[in-house]
Structure formats: C-alpha cells, structure tokens
C-alpha cells in the first residue's frame, strides 16, 4: 500500500513510500529520466527507518527523518540514494513534528516539542520564514502556519490554533500589512473560556523518561486542591497526545477537573524504541507509566490525591479498567469507552483480526501467552476492582464489538460491583458522530465523576 510519493522540483515522482501487509515500511527511488523504481530499503516494524521528506532548494539532496538507531526522528540531509545522511537536528524527547514549505516545496522550518510546537527555522532568509516570525508575534500564545499563498506572494492564508483554540483562518495582505479574520473551525468555542495545557517529563519506575500534558481548570479555588482525571489515549502504538484543542478535555476542565494525558511507552512521536517498548506491555509497563504520571502530577501540582478518576476510549478504555485494577485504592471512579476488555476476544472478534496486517500486529503487540492474557485482561480480574465503573459502547463498533462491554457488564453484575452501562445506538468506535449522542455521552462522563469525586 503506497502511503506517500515525494516529487522533485519539476514535479516528477522520485520516492515512493509504502507499507506491506505486516506493517513494514518500504522506500523506493527512481531517477528522473527512468521508469524503473529501485528498492532502497525495507524496514521491519516495529523499528526505526529512514524516510525522505522533501528535496533541498537545488534538488541535489533530500531532507529525511531518521530514527534507525531507535531514538527520536532526527532531521537529516542525505544524498538521493539515501546512503550518506548528515544529521541536522534531533530533539531528546519528541520526533520532528511537522515541516513548513513554500509552493516550490522548499522546506524552511520544522516543529518539535511536547507542548506548544517549537518552530525551528532552517533558512532565516527565506521570505516565508521571515513572514512566519512576524505572524507569530501577532499570536504569541498560539501556533501559526502559513497554509497557502497567492501566486504573486501578496496574500497568505494563515492558520492559527492552540490548546484553547480549535483553529482559525486569517487572510494576511502583505502589501497592505493587514490581517483579516476569515472563519473558525468551531466558531462557538470561546478560547478565553478555555483551559491551558502544561507539559512535563517524569521518570517512570524503571527509569524511562515519559512526557505528559496536564490541563488545569481555569476556574478554581486558589487555596483548594483540584480533582484529577487521567485520560489515556487510544492506539496505543502510533497515536500520541498533543498540545491541541481537545473538546472532551476542555469539557472536563470546564467542569472543574484537571486532566492528565500521559504519552506512555508505546505511543508514537517519541522515537522508535519508545514505541516498541510498549509491545507485550499493554497491561503492565504501559499502565505503570500512566499510574506513575498521575502520582508525579499529584506531587507537583495542586491536585487532590483523594479524588482521582480515569477515563479513556479504545485502548484508553482498556487502560481505564486495567489501571483501576492495578491500583484499586488510587482510582475512585473509572469510565471505559469502546474499550478492549479481554485479549482473547481480539483474536476472535473485531476488524483487526480480519486482515493479515492486523493479525500480525496482534501477534507483535499482544502475543499468545495465556498467562499474560489472564493478567492483562480486565474481564478476568474484575473482582479486584473497587472503583465504580461506567461503560459506554457504540452499538455498531467493529473495532471493539459489543461483546467486550457485554461480557464485562455481565461479570460486573454477577459479582455485584457498582456499574452503569450505556450503548449508543447506531454508533461505531466513537463517543458519537451525531452531535446529540456525543453531547449525551459527555454529560454522562462528567456526571459520573461529579457523583464519585
């Protein structure tokens, strides 16, 4: 499956990046006057690889992202056959996040960082780099991108976003030096009412450095401690939490809760070895990262250790149950949304098992160890739970079908554990595509924590 084609300055396809049925990344190259594609390398997943991104200004070299040594993705400049790479920049915690280029595909900047994207300028004399610096001055607390420009270079579409801003587009007239508002992604969202994200890096119990984001409610008693909701992301391999507007996080923070998002081992965006470290560790080391991150936050921010809950969707729903099992006295309430609750069911139900790449992924991520299945499956350990459980499930979820939540709910009922179970009609692997379903589920989640925290 071809993922991306890199064009040269004459718009000739020169690199093809593809992925095979077991998830390995493959890079091909062709000369501009040839129809033949040459295999450069096939990189096994999980693991690092060398990815061409864009040609330099004269087309003699190519910018690459390189994490073959297992570290974070480093920016490099390579010969066209990718045999000799000069490393230009590497961040110790995060991969290179994004690139900024002009209409001729000349890369002039890139971003890194675990919180607000830090813009690194490659070419300080580039006209758009100079313009970007000016625009950033107009929006000092937000991330600015130049989306597009007119052919004469006088007009620019500028995209502005932040942890409190869901995204706005402005038109900048460079000749008139005038910035005009065009539209917003969510015009009903008032950023002045939003909560800010703070970032930190903590040391997990085995010494691994793990980044995290903490959203503190904007309205709080200066002398009081705030209840904490831990919100693990889905995936777990590949996705990661970013400094972006998150509607559920903002909704919970608006209700007076601090929300913690841990980019635990296995998450993308933090290096090849970091992602691979989460394989076969879903129910153990990953959950330890989540728990350790919560305890670090409690020690370093004005949070109430007696009012800690956990909520997540998909893998986050799994974590909401598994972490509450591992630390039954720590988490006082839990919400599992479209979660995985029994590892055996991953091999017998759902769409992942239906394709070869999915089956290979399950083998790598979960393995086949029956003892681990018992240890890592919340369904097998519900008797260890103390926190009341709210389950939310999409009726037509193909990723984690109803059978996961049905079986867990039946077991909770059997042992007399406090729980509630809602099935969202005609919805899939989501809190709700329909606005009314999403709103109802948001309200259920916050009401659940209001009741117990």
FITORZA-249508 format. One record per atom (N, C-alpha, C): residue in three letters; x, y, z. Coordinates in steps of 0.1 Angstrom, whole numbers, plus 5000, padded with zeros to 4 digits. Layout:
residues N
ALAXYZ/...
***
This chain:
residues 453
UNK500849885000/UNK500050005000/UNK500950125000/UNK500850204990/UNK501650334989/UNK501050434998/UNK501950495006/UNK501550595016/UNK501850735011/UNK502950745004/UNK503350885000/UNK504350874989/UNK504250974980/UNK505150994969/UNK505751134970/UNK507151134969/UNK507851264970/UNK508251304956/UNK507851434953/UNK508151484940/UNK509351574940/UNK510051584929/UNK511151684928/UNK510651814924/UNK511551914921/UNK511152054918/UNK510352054905/UNK510651964896/UNK509951954883/UNK508651874884/UNK508251834896/UNK507051754899/UNK507151614893/UNK508351564892/UNK508551424889/UNK508551334901/UNK507851224901/UNK507851134913/UNK509251074914/UNK509851084926/UNK511251034928/UNK511350934939/UNK510450944950/UNK510450844960/UNK509050794962/UNK508950674965/UNK507650614969/UNK507750544982/UNK506950574991/UNK506950515005/UNK505750425006/UNK505950305009/UNK504850215010/UNK504950125023/UNK503850055025/UNK503849965037/UNK503249825033/UNK503949725037/UNK503449585033/UNK502349535043/UNK501949415041/UNK500849365049/UNK501149325063/UNK502449335067/UNK502849315081/UNK503349445087/UNK503149555081/UNK503449685087/UNK504849735084/UNK505649665076/UNK507049715074/UNK506949835064/UNK507849935066/UNK507950045058/UNK508950025046/UNK508650055034/UNK509450025022/UNK509650165015/UNK510950185011/UNK511250305003/UNK511850264990/UNK511250324979/UNK511750304966/UNK512250444960/UNK513150434950/UNK513650564944/UNK513750544929/UNK513550644922/UNK513750644907/UNK514450764902/UNK515250754892/UNK515950864886/UNK514950944877/UNK515151074875/UNK514151154868/UNK513851104854/UNK514851044847/UNK514751004833/UNK514450854832/UNK514050794843/UNK513850644842/UNK512450604846/UNK511950494842/UNK510650444846/UNK510850334856/UNK512050294859/UNK512350194869/UNK512450244883/UNK511750174892/UNK511850204906/UNK512850114913/UNK513850164920/UNK514850084927/UNK514450074942/UNK514549954948/UNK514349944962/UNK515549994970/UNK515250094979/UNK516250144987/UNK516450065000/UNK515350035006/UNK515349965019/UNK513949925023/UNK513949815030/UNK512749765037/UNK512949755052/UNK512149835060/UNK512449845074/UNK511349775082/UNK511749685090/UNK510849605098/UNK510149685109/UNK508849655110/UNK508049725121/UNK507849615132/UNK508049655145/UNK508349795150/UNK509849815148/UNK510249935146/UNK511649975145/UNK511750105137/UNK512950155138/UNK513250285131/UNK513450265116/UNK513350385109/UNK513650385094/UNK514050515089/UNK514350525077/UNK514850645071/UNK513850695060/UNK513150805063/UNK512050855054/UNK512450985047/UNK512450985034/UNK512651105027/UNK511451195028/UNK511651325029/UNK510551425032/UNK510451525020/UNK511551585016/UNK511451685006/UNK512851715001/UNK512951764988/UNK514251794982/UNK514751934988/UNK516051954988/UNK516552084991/UNK516352174980/UNK516852304981/UNK516452404971/UNK516952374957/UNK518152314956/UNK518652294942/UNK518452144938/UNK517752064946/UNK517451934942/UNK518551834942/UNK519651874948/UNK520851784948/UNK520751684960/UNK520051724970/UNK519951634982/UNK518451634987/UNK518251554997/UNK516851535002/UNK516851545017/UNK515851615023/UNK515651615037/UNK515051475041/UNK515551425052/UNK515051295057/UNK514751305072/UNK513851205076/UNK513651185091/UNK514351045093/UNK515151045103/UNK515950925106/UNK515950885121/UNK515350765123/UNK515350705136/UNK515750565136/UNK516650535127/UNK517150395126/UNK517850345138/UNK518450435146/UNK519150395158/UNK518150375170/UNK516850395167/UNK515850375178/UNK515550495186/UNK516250605183/UNK515950725190/UNK514750805184/UNK514650935188/UNK513651015182/UNK513951045167/UNK512951075159/UNK513251105145/UNK514051235144/UNK515251225138/UNK516151335136/UNK516051385122/UNK516151515121/UNK516151585108/UNK517551565102/UNK517651515089/UNK518951495083/UNK518851545068/UNK520051555062/UNK520151595048/UNK520951485042/UNK520451415031/UNK521051295025/UNK521251315010/UNK522251235005/UNK522351214991/UNK521051144986/UNK520851154973/UNK519551104968/UNK519350954969/UNK520450874970/UNK520250734972/UNK520250694987/UNK520150794995/UNK520050775010/UNK521150685016/UNK522350715011/UNK523550635016/UNK524350715026/UNK524250845026/UNK525150925034/UNK524251035040/UNK523951025053/UNK523051125060/UNK523751215070/UNK523651345068/UNK524151435077/UNK523051485087/UNK523251455100/UNK522151495109/UNK522251645112/UNK521051705111/UNK520951855113/UNK520351885127/UNK519451805131/UNK518851845144/UNK518051715150/UNK518151705163/UNK517451595170/UNK517051645183/UNK515751625187/UNK515251665200/UNK515351535209/UNK515651555221/UNK515851435230/UNK514551365234/UNK513451435233/UNK512151375238/UNK511151345227/UNK511051435217/UNK510051415206/UNK510651405193/UNK509851345184/UNK510251335170/UNK510051485164/UNK510651505152/UNK510251625144/UNK508851615141/UNK508051715145/UNK506551705144/UNK506051735130/UNK506551845124/UNK505951895111/UNK506951975104/UNK506751985090/UNK507552065082/UNK506752185076/UNK507452295073/UNK506852405066/UNK507652435054/UNK506852445043/UNK507552455030/UNK506752555021/UNK507452615011/UNK506752705002/UNK506152634990/UNK505552714981/UNK504852644969/UNK505852574960/UNK507152594961/UNK508152524954/UNK508652404961/UNK508052374973/UNK508452264981/UNK509752284988/UNK510252404989/UNK511452434997/UNK511152445012/UNK511752355019/UNK511452345034/UNK512252455041/UNK511552535049/UNK512252645055/UNK512152645070/UNK511252555076/UNK511152545090/UNK510552405094/UNK510652365107/UNK510052245112/UNK509752275126/UNK508952175132/UNK508552195146/UNK508852075155/UNK509152105167/UNK509351995177/UNK508652035190/UNK508751945200/UNK508351985214/UNK507151905218/UNK506951895232/UNK505851815237/UNK504651905240/UNK504852035241/UNK503752135244/UNK503552215231/UNK503452345233/UNK503352435221/UNK504452405211/UNK504152375198/UNK505152345188/UNK506252455188/UNK507452415189/UNK508552505188/UNK509052505174/UNK509052625168/UNK509352635154/UNK510852655152/UNK511552575145/UNK512952585142/UNK513052625127/UNK513752735125/UNK513952795112/UNK515252735105/UNK515052675093/UNK516152625086/UNK516852735078/UNK516052815072/UNK516552925063/UNK516053055068/UNK516853125077/UNK516353255082/UNK516153365072/UNK516653355060/UNK516553455050/UNK515353425040/UNK514753305042/UNK513553275034/UNK512453365037/UNK511753415026/UNK510753515027/UNK509553465037/UNK509153345035/UNK508053295043/UNK508553275058/UNK509753235060/UNK510353225073/UNK510253365080/UNK510653465073/UNK510553605079/UNK509153645082/UNK508253605072/UNK506853635074/UNK506253555086/UNK506653435087/UNK506153345098/UNK506553405112/UNK507753455113/UNK508153515125/UNK507353635129/UNK507053715119/UNK506153835121/UNK504753795126/UNK504253695119/UNK502853655123/UNK502853585137/UNK503953515140/UNK503953455153/UNK503953565164/UNK504553675161/UNK504553785170/UNK503153845173/UNK502253825162/UNK500853875164/UNK500053775172/UNK500453645173/UNK499753545180/UNK500753475190/UNK501253545200/UNK502353485208/UNK502053355215/UNK500753335219/UNK500353225226/UNK499753105218/UNK499853125205/UNK499253025196/UNK500352975185/UNK499952865179/UNK500852815168/UNK500352865155/UNK501252915147/UNK500952975134/UNK501452905122/UNK500652875112/UNK501152815100/UNK500652895088/UNK501552905078/UNK501152965065/UNK500552855056/UNK499252855054/UNK498652745047/UNK498852755032/UNK498652875027/UNK498752895012/UNK499053035009/UNK499553064997/UNK499853204993/UNK499453224978/UNK499053344975/UNK498753374961/UNK500053374953/UNK499853364939/UNK501053344931/UNK501953464931/UNK501353584933/UNK502253704934/UNK502853724948/UNK502453634957/UNK503053644971/UNK502553754980/UNK501453814975/UNK500953934983/UNK499953884994/UNK499253774991/UNK498153735000/UNK498553595006/UNK498253575019/UNK498553445025/UNK497453405034/UNK497053275033/UNK496153215043/UNK496853165054/UNK496553215066/UNK497253185079/UNK496353105088/UNK496852985093/UNK496052905102/UNK496652925116/UNK495752955126/UNK496152975140/UNK495452885149/UNK496152815158/UNK495552715167/UNK496352715180/UNK495652655190/UNK496352635203/UNK495552535211/UNK496052525224/UNK495352435233/UNK493952485236/UNK493652615234/UNK492352665237/UNK491652715224/UNK492252705213/UNK491752755201/UNK491652635191/UNK490452605187/UNK490152485178/UNK490652515164/UNK491052635161/UNK491552665148/UNK490852775141/UNK491652875136/UNK491052995129/UNK491953025117/UNK491253075106/UNK491953105094/UNK491853265092/UNK493053325089/UNK493053465086/UNK493653485072/UNK493353595067/UNK493953635054/UNK494953755057/UNK496153735053/UNK497153845056/UNK497553905042/UNK497254035041/UNK497654115029/UNK499054175032/UNK500054115026/UNK501454165029/UNK501654305024/UNK501154335012/UNK501354465006/UNK500654575015/UNK499454545020/UNK498754645029/UNK499154625044/UNK499854525047/UNK500254485061/UNK498954475069/UNK497954405064/UNK496654395071/UNK496254245073/UNK495854215085/UNK495454075088/UNK493854075090/UNK493153985083/UNK491753985084/UNK491253845088/UNK490253845097/UNK489653715101/UNK488853655090/UNK488953525087/UNK488153465077/UNK487053365083/UNK487453265090/UNK486553175096/UNK487253095107/UNK486453015115/UNK486952935125/UNK486352795124/UNK487152695129/UNK486652555128/UNK485452535137/UNK485552595149/UNK484352585159/UNK484152725164/UNK483352805156/UNK483152945160/UNK482452965173/UNK481752865178/UNK481052875191/UNK482052855203/UNK483252815201/UNK484252795211/UNK484852925214/UNK484852975226/UNK485453095231/UNK486753065238/UNK487853095231/UNK489153055237/UNK489453115250/UNK488853235253/UNK489153295266/UNK488553215277/UNK487653125274/UNK487053045285/UNK487852905286/UNK488752885277/UNK489452755277/UNK490552745288/UNK490952625290/UNK491952585300/UNK493352565293/UNK494352605299/UNK495752585293/UNK496352455296/UNK497152405287/UNK497952285289/UNK499352315294/UNK499752245304/UNK501152245308/UNK501752115305/UNK503152115303/UNK503851995300/UNK504951965310/UNK505251835311/UNK506351795320/UNK506851655315/UNK508051625320/UNK508651495317/UNK508951435331/UNK508551305333/UNK508751245346/UNK509551115343/UNK510051065354/UNK510850935353/UNK509950825358/UNK509650725349/UNK508850605353/UNK509650525363/UNK509050425368/UNK509650345379/UNK510850265374/UNK510950245361/UNK512150175356/UNK513150265350/UNK512950395352/UNK513950495347/UNK513650555334/UNK512650515327/UNK512350575314/UNK511750715315/UNK512250805307/UNK511650935307/UNK510350945299/UNK509350985305/UNK507950985299/UNK507351125299/UNK506951175287/UNK506351315287/UNK504851305290/UNK504351415295/UNK502851425298/UNK502351565296/UNK501051575295/UNK500351705294/UNK499351715305/UNK499251825311/UNK498251845322/UNK497451975319/UNK496151955318/UNK495252075316/UNK494652105330/UNK494952225335/UNK494352265348/UNK493152355345/UNK492052335353/UNK490852415350/UNK491152565353/UNK490652655344/UNK490852795345/UNK490252855357/UNK489052805361/UNK488352855373/UNK488552755384/UNK489352795395/UNK489552715406/UNK489852795418/UNK489552735430/UNK489852805443/UNK491352805444/UNK491952925446/UNK493452925447/UNK494052855459/UNK493152835469/UNK493652765482/UNK493252615482/UNK492452575472/UNK491952435472/UNK492652355462/UNK492552215465/UNK493152125455/UNK492052075446/UNK492552045434/UNK491652015422/UNK491551865420/UNK490351805418/UNK490351665414/UNK491051635401/UNK491551515400/UNK492351485388/UNK491751375380/UNK491551395367/UNK491151285358/UNK492251245349/UNK492651125349/UNK493651065340/UNK493051025327/UNK493551065316/UNK492851045303/UNK493850985293/UNK494050845293/UNK494950785284/UNK494450785270/UNK495350795260/UNK494850805246/UNK494650655240/UNK494150655229/UNK493950525222/UNK495150475215/UNK495050375207/UNK496150315200/UNK496450175204/UNK497450155213/UNK498350255218/UNK499550295209/UNK499850205199/UNK501050225192/UNK500850325180/UNK501550435180/UNK501450535169/UNK500850665174/UNK499550655179/UNK498950785183/UNK499650845196/UNK499550965198/UNK500051035210/UNK499351165212/UNK499351215224/UNK498651335228/UNK499451455225/UNK498851555220/UNK499551675215/UNK498951805222/UNK499651915221/UNK499252045225/UNK498252095215/UNK496952045216/UNK495952085206/UNK494652105214/UNK493652165208/UNK492352175213/UNK491752035214/UNK491351995225/UNK490651865227/UNK489251895233/UNK488151865226/UNK486851905232/UNK486551835245/UNK486851705246/UNK486451635259/UNK487351685270/UNK488651705268/UNK489451755278/UNK489051895283/UNK488651985273/UNK488252115277/UNK486852115284/UNK486052015280/UNK484752005287/UNK484951965301/UNK485851865304/UNK486051825317/UNK486751925326/UNK487652005320/UNK488352105327/UNK487352225330/UNK486452245321/UNK485352345324/UNK484552305336/UNK484452175338/UNK483752125350/UNK484552125363/UNK485752185362/UNK486552195374/UNK487552085376/UNK487751995366/UNK488751885368/UNK490051925361/UNK491151875367/UNK492451875360/UNK492451745351/UNK493051755339/UNK493051635331/UNK494551605327/UNK494951485330/UNK496351445327/UNK496351345315/UNK497251375305/UNK497451295293/UNK498851245293/UNK499151125295/UNK500451065295/UNK500751005282/UNK501851045276/UNK502350975264/UNK503250855268/UNK502650755273/UNK503250635278/UNK504050565268/UNK504950475272/UNK505750395262/UNK504750315253/UNK505150315240/UNK504250255230/UNK503650365222/UNK503550495228/UNK503050605220/UNK503950635208/UNK503350695198/UNK504150745187/UNK504750875190/UNK505550935181/UNK506051065183/UNK507251085192/UNK507750975198/UNK508850985208/UNK509950895205/UNK510050845193/UNK511150755190/UNK510750615187/UNK511550545179/UNK511250405175/UNK511350315187/UNK512350325195/UNK512450235207/UNK511350265217/UNK511050385219/UNK509950425228/UNK508650355224/UNK508350355211/UNK507050295207/UNK507150145208/UNK508350085205/UNK508449935206/UNK508449895220/UNK508849975230/UNK508849935244/UNK507449905249/UNK506449945242/UNK505049915246/UNK504549785242/UNK505249715233/UNK504749585228/UNK504849485239/UNK503749405240/UNK503649295250/UNK503649355265/UNK503349485265/UNK503349555279/UNK502049635281/UNK501049595273/UNK499749675275/UNK499249675289/UNK499349565296/UNK498649555309/UNK499649575320/UNK500949605317/UNK501849615328/UNK502649745327/UNK503749755320/UNK504549875320/UNK503849995315/UNK502949985304/UNK502250095300/UNK501350155311/UNK500650065318/UNK499850115329/UNK500650175340/UNK501850115343/UNK502750175353/UNK503150315349/UNK503350345336/UNK503650485331/UNK502450575335/UNK501250525332/UNK500050605334/UNK499950635349/UNK500150535357/UNK499950555372/UNK501050645377/UNK502350615373/UNK503450695377/UNK503350845374/UNK502750865361/UNK502551005357/UNK501551075366/UNK500451005370/UNK499451065378/UNK500051095392/UNK500851005397/UNK501451035411/UNK502451145410/UNK503151155399/UNK504051275397/UNK503251405397/UNK502151405390/UNK501351525389/UNK500851565403/UNK500351465410/UNK499851485424/UNK500951545433/UNK502151505431/UNK503251565439/UNK503751705435/UNK503351745423/UNK503951865418/UNK502951975414/UNK501651945415/UNK500652035412/UNK499552035423/UNK498752145424/UNK497752155435/UNK496552065432/UNK496751935433/UNK495751835430/UNK495351755442/UNK494151695443/UNK493651625454/UNK493951475453/UNK494751415460/UNK495051275459/UNK493951185463/UNK492951235469/UNK491751155473/UNK490651165463/UNK490851245452/UNK489851255442/UNK490551235428/UNK490751115425/UNK491451075412/UNK490550975404/UNK490251015392/UNK489450925383/UNK490250895371/UNK489750805362/UNK490450775350/UNK489350745339/UNK489550805327/UNK488650785316/UNK489350775303/UNK488950685294/UNK489650675281/UNK488750595272/UNK489150605259/UNK488450545248/UNK489350445241/UNK488850335236/UNK489550235228/UNK490650175237/UNK491950195234/UNK492950145243/UNK492950225256/UNK492550355255/UNK492350435267/UNK491250375276/UNK490150315270/UNK489150245277/UNK489650125284/UNK490550055277/UNK491149935284/UNK491949985296/UNK492750095294/UNK493650145305/UNK492750195316/UNK491650245314/UNK490750295324/UNK490350185334/UNK490250065328/UNK489849945337/UNK491149885343/UNK492149865334/UNK493349795339/UNK494149875349/UNK494250005348/UNK494950085358/UNK494150085371/UNK492850085370/UNK492050085382/UNK492149945389/UNK492449845382/UNK492649715388/UNK494049705395/UNK495049765388/UNK496349765394/UNK496449855406/UNK495749955406/UNK495750055418/UNK494250075423/UNK493649975429/UNK492249985432/UNK491950095443/UNK492950135451/UNK492650235461/UNK492950375456/UNK493650385445/UNK494150515440/UNK493050575431/UNK492450505422/UNK491350555414/UNK490050535420/UNK489250645422/UNK487950645429/UNK486850625420/UNK487050635406/UNK485950615397/UNK486650595383/UNK485950515374/UNK486550495361/UNK485450485350/UNK485850535338/UNK484950535327/UNK485650465315/UNK485150355310/UNK485650285299/UNK484850305287/UNK485350355276/UNK484650395264/UNK485150305252/UNK484250235246/UNK484650145235/UNK485950075237/UNK486150015249/UNK487349955253/UNK487549815249/UNK488849765250/UNK489249625250/UNK489249575264/UNK488549465266/UNK488449415280/UNK488849265281/UNK489049205270/UNK489549065270/UNK490449045258/UNK491749005261/UNK492648985250/UNK492248875240/UNK491648775245/UNK491248665237/UNK490248705226/UNK489448805230/UNK488448855220/UNK489048925209/UNK490248985211/UNK490949055200/UNK491248955188/UNK491448835191/UNK491748735181/UNK490548665175/UNK489348685181/UNK488148625176/UNK487048715172/UNK487148845175/UNK486148945172/UNK486749075168/UNK486049155159/UNK486549285156/UNK487249285142/UNK487549405137/UNK488049415123/UNK489549395123/UNK490349415134/UNK491749405133/UNK492149265128/UNK491549155134/UNK491849025130/UNK491448985116/UNK490649075109/UNK490149045096/UNK491149065085/UNK492349125088/UNK493349145077/UNK494649095082/UNK495549055072/UNK496748995076/UNK497649085084/UNK497649215080/UNK498449315088/UNK497949325102/UNK496649315104/UNK496049325117/UNK496449205126/UNK496449085120/UNK496748965127/UNK498248965131/UNK499149015122/UNK500549025125/UNK500749125137/UNK499949235136/UNK500049335146/UNK499749275160/UNK498649205161/UNK498249145173/UNK499249055179/UNK499948975170/UNK500948885174/UNK502148965181/UNK502449075174/UNK503549155180/UNK503149235192/UNK501949285192/UNK501549375203/UNK501149305215/UNK500349195213/UNK499749115224/UNK500448985227/UNK500948915216/UNK501548785218/UNK500448685219/UNK500848565225/UNK499948455226/UNK500048385240/UNK500648455249/UNK500848395262/UNK499548395270/UNK499048275273/UNK497748265281/UNK497848325295/UNK499048315301/UNK499248375314/UNK499148525314/UNK499748585303/UNK499648725301/UNK498248765298/UNK497448685290/UNK496048725287/UNK495248725300/UNK495548635309/UNK494848645322/UNK495248765330/UNK496548795330/UNK497048905338/UNK496549045332/UNK496549055319/UNK496249175312/UNK494849205309/UNK493949115310/UNK492549125306/UNK491649175318/UNK491049285318/UNK490249335328/UNK489049235331/UNK488549175321/UNK487449075323/UNK487848965333/UNK489048925333/UNK489548825341/UNK489848865356/UNK489848995358/UNK490249045371/UNK489349155377/UNK488049145373/UNK487149245378/UNK486949235393/UNK487149125399/UNK486949105413/UNK487949195421/UNK489049245414/UNK490049325421/UNK489649475420/UNK488649505413/UNK488249645412/UNK487549695424/UNK487749825428/UNK487049895438/UNK486250015432/UNK486750075422/UNK486150195417/UNK484850165409/UNK483850245411/UNK482550225403/UNK482950245388/UNK482250175380/UNK482550165366/UNK481450215357/UNK481750315348/UNK480750355337/UNK481350305324/UNK480450225317/UNK480850175304/UNK480050245293/UNK480650285283/UNK479950345271/UNK480450275259/UNK479450225251/UNK479850145239/UNK479050185227/UNK479650185216/UNK478950205203/UNK478250075198/UNK477050085195/UNK476249975191/UNK476849895179/UNK477449965170/UNK477949905157/UNK479449915156/UNK480149915168/UNK481549925168/UNK482249795162/UNK483049815152/UNK483649705145/UNK485049685151/UNK485649785157/UNK487049765162/UNK487049685176/UNK486149735185/UNK485949665197/UNK484449635199/UNK483949525193/UNK482549505192/UNK481849495206/UNK480549495206/UNK479749495218/UNK480149385228/UNK480649275222/UNK480849155231/UNK481849195242/UNK482849285240/UNK483749325250/UNK483049385262/UNK482249485260/UNK481549555270/UNK480349475276/UNK479749395267/UNK478649305272/UNK479149205282/UNK480249145279/UNK480849045289/UNK481349105302/UNK481949225300/UNK482349295312/UNK481149335321/UNK480149395315/UNK478949435322/UNK478349315329/UNK478249205322/UNK477649085328/UNK478449035340/UNK479749045339/UNK480648995350/UNK480449095362/UNK480449225359/UNK480249325370/UNK478949295377/UNK477949275370/UNK476649245376/UNK476649115384/UNK477349015379/UNK477448885386/UNK478048895399/UNK479148985401/UNK479848995413/UNK479249105422/UNK478249175417/UNK477549285424/UNK478349415425/UNK479249435415/UNK480049565415/UNK479249675410/UNK479449795415/UNK478649915411/UNK479049955397/UNK478149965388/UNK478450005374/UNK477150055367/UNK477450125356/UNK476350155347/UNK476850135333/UNK475950095324/UNK476350055310/UNK475350125300/UNK475950205291/UNK475150275280/UNK475650225267/UNK474750185258/UNK475050155244/UNK474550275236/UNK475450335228/UNK475050445220/UNK474450385207/UNK473250415203/UNK472550355192/UNK473250395179/UNK473450305170/UNK473850325156/UNK475250405155/UNK476050385166/UNK477350445166/UNK478450345165/UNK479650375161/UNK480750285160/UNK481750305171/UNK483050315167/UNK484150315176/UNK484450465180/UNK483450525187/UNK483450665190/UNK482550695201/UNK482750815207/UNK481750875217/UNK480450915210/UNK480550935197/UNK479350975189/UNK479651065178/UNK479351025166/UNK479451115154/UNK478351215154/UNK477151165158/UNK476051255159/UNK476151345171/UNK475951475169/UNK476151575180/UNK475351535192/UNK474051495191/UNK473251465203/UNK473851345210/UNK474451245203/UNK475051135210/UNK476351175218/UNK477151255211/UNK478351295217/UNK478051385230/UNK477151475228/UNK476751565240/UNK476251475251/UNK475351385248/UNK474851295259/UNK475951215266/UNK476951165258/UNK477951085265/UNK478951175272/UNK479251295267/UNK480051395275/UNK479351415289/UNK478051445288/UNK477351475301/UNK477351355310/UNK477251235305/UNK477251115313/UNK478651105320/UNK479751125313/UNK481051115318/UNK481251215330/UNK480951335327/UNK481151435338/UNK480251415350/UNK479051375347/UNK478151345358/UNK478651235367/UNK479251135360/UNK479751015368/UNK480851065377/UNK481751145373/UNK482851195381/UNK482351295392/UNK481351375388/UNK480751465398/UNK480151385410/UNK479651265406/UNK478951185417/UNK480051125426/UNK481151075421/UNK482051005429/UNK483351075433/UNK483651185427/UNK484851265431/UNK484451405437/
***
